[in-house]
C-alpha cells in the first residue's frame, strides 16, 4: 500500500538572489502512512505552515517531490491540483474559516455538493460527522451562535466531508483555552481514528503531540525524528 504522503528533498526559499534571501525548507524528507497520525513540532516561523501548504498543493517547492497516495503531484497543472485538493486532502487551520451565512450543517454539505454529491447524501454524511464529534444538536446553528470549540469541530467535519486520504492541520486548537483544546483535540483524534485516514498535524503543544503516533520536528529547515 502506498503512503498517504511522501515528501522527498523539499526545498523552499523566498527573495531568491537577494541579500535578504530566506531558505525555509532545506531538503525535507517525510512520509505519512495511511491511518497514521504524525505531530509536526517547530517554533513559530520555522516553516511548519509552508511545509503543510506544499504537502497540500497550496504552494509549490523550489525543488523536490510531493507524492500523495503514491502519485507524483509535484508538477501537475492547476486543474489537476485543484481536483486532488478537493478529493484527497482535508485542511484544518487555527481559525475555523466557516462561512458565516450558512449553518454548521450547510458548511459541511457545501464541499460535498461542489464535489458532485447529491443533497440527501451530503446532508446524511454531514449529520453523521457532527454526531461523531458530539454536536449533532448544533447542526442548524450558524457559526456566530457556536462556541469556539464547536466552531472548530465543525471545521474538522468540513475537512473530512469528502472523505480525503490525508488530513493536514495547522495548530488546529491554537485559538482555544487549554480545557477546550483538550476536549476538541480528543474529538479530532476520535474522528481521525474512525475514518482511518492519515494526518499530519502541526502543533506547538507537546502534550497534544505526545498523544499522536509519532512526532517529527522541523529544525533549521529539515525534518528530524
N, C-alpha and C positions, 0 to 999 in steps of 0.2 A: 504493500500500500504506500502511495506517495505521501510525503509530508504535506501538511496543510500549507506551510510556508517555508521557503528556503531563501535566505539572503546570502549571497556569495560575493566577497570583495567589494562591498558597497562603499563608494566614496561620494562625499558631498561637501562642497565648499561654496563660499559666497565672495563677491568682489574679486573675481579672478584677475590676476595680474596687477592688482593694485597694492599699494603699501599696507593697506588695512585688510588684506585677504584673510578670510577665516576658513579654516578646514574643520568642519564639524564632525564628519564621519570619515574614518581612515581605515578602510578595508574591513568593514563589519562582516562577520560570519555568524549566522544564526539560523537555526531550524526549529520549527514547532510541529509536533506530531498531532494527528487527529486525536481529539479527546484530552489533550494536554493543556494545562493552564500554566503559563510562564509569566513570572513577575519581571518587569524591566525596571531596574532601580538606577537612578543617577541624580546628581544635584540639578537644581534648576539651571537651565541654559546649557546643559551638556549635550543636547541633541536628541532627547527622547522623542519629542514631537516630530522632528524631522525624520527620524527613523520610522516612526509609525506612518507618517504621510507617504514615505517611499514604499513601505510594505503594502499600504492600501491603495497605491496607484494615484494618490493625490499629488505626488511630486515625482520627479524623475532623478535618478542618481547620475552623477558625473561619470561614474564607472561602476562595473559590477553587474550582477544578475539578480533579478527577482523572479522566483517561481512560486506560483500558487496552485496547489493541487497537482504538482508535477509539471505544470505548463510554464514555459518561459514567457513571461508577460512584460519583459523589460522594454522592448522596442515596439510594442503594439500601438496602433493608431488610436485616436481619441474615441471613436465609436466602440471599438472592442474593449478598451479600458473601462469605459463607462458601463458596459454590459457586465464586465467582471465585478466591478464595484457594486453594482446593483444586485447581482445574483450570488456572489461568492464571499463578499466581505461585509461585515457589520461594523459600524463605528459608534463609539460612545465617548463623549467629551466631558470635561469638567462641568460645563454648563449644559443643561439639557437640550437647548435649541428646539423645543417643541413649538409647533405652530399655534400661536395664542388664540386664534379664532376657531380652532377645532377642539373637540373633546379628546379625552385620553384615548378612547376607542378609535376615533377618527384618525388620530395621529399614527396609530398602528395600522389601520386599514389602508391609508393612502399609499404607502410604499408598495403594498401588495397589488393594489389596483394598477399602479404605474408599471408593475411587472407582469400584468396580464391576468391576475387572479379575478375571479368573479366576486361580486359584492357579498354574497352569502358566505362563501368560503373564507373570504378575508375577515369578515366580522366574527366568524366562528373561531378562527385562529387568534384573532386579537383578544377575544374574551378568554380563551384558554390561557394565553400568555399572562394576561392580567391576573387571572386566578392563581397561576403558579407563583407570582410574586406577592400575592396576598392583598391585592387591591381591586378585586373584581367589582366591588361596590362603588368604585370611583370612576367607572367606565364613562359615564356621561358628564363628568366634570371637566371644565376647561382648565388649562394649566394654572391660571391665576387662582383657582379655587383649591389647588392641591398644595400640600406641604412640600418642602424641598426634597425630602426623602421620597415622597410619592411621585414627584416630577421625574426624579432620576430613575425610578423603577419603570415608569412609562417609557423613558428613553431607552432603557435596557430592552424592553419588549419591542419597541420600534426597530432597534438594531437587529433583532432576531426575527423580524416579521417574515422575511423572505428566505428563511432557513439557510443562512450562509454557512460556509465551511470554516470560516475564520472570523473571529471577533477581535477587533483592535480597540483598546480602551486607553484613554489618556487622562490619568488622575480622575477616575470616574466618581470618586467620593470626596474629592478635594474641597468642594464647597460646603460640606456638611460637618456638623459638630460630631465629636467622637462617638457618642452613643448612636446617633442616627447613621453615621458612617458604618459602624459595625453591623447594624441591622440591615442596611441596604446592601452592603457587600455580601452578607450571608445570602440574601435573596439573589444576587447576581451569580454567586457560585452555585447555588441550587439550580438556577436556570441553565447555566452552562453545563453542569453535570447531567441534567435531564436530557439535554439536546445532544450531548456528545461531541460538540464542536471544539475546535482548537481556539485558544485565546492567548493573546499577548497583551498584558495589562501593565501600563506604566504607572508607577506609584512611588512616592517618597516615604510611604508608611511601611516601615519594616515589619510591623506586626501583621499587617494585611499580606505583605509579601510572603511571610512565613506560612500562610495558610494555602498557598498555591503549590503546585507540584515541584517547581524549582525556581530559583532566582538567578538572573543574569544581571550584570552591571555594565553600564556604559562608562568607560574610563578612558579619557584622552582620545575619544573618537573610535574606540574599539570595544567590542563586547567581550567581557571576561566572565568566567563562571566562578 
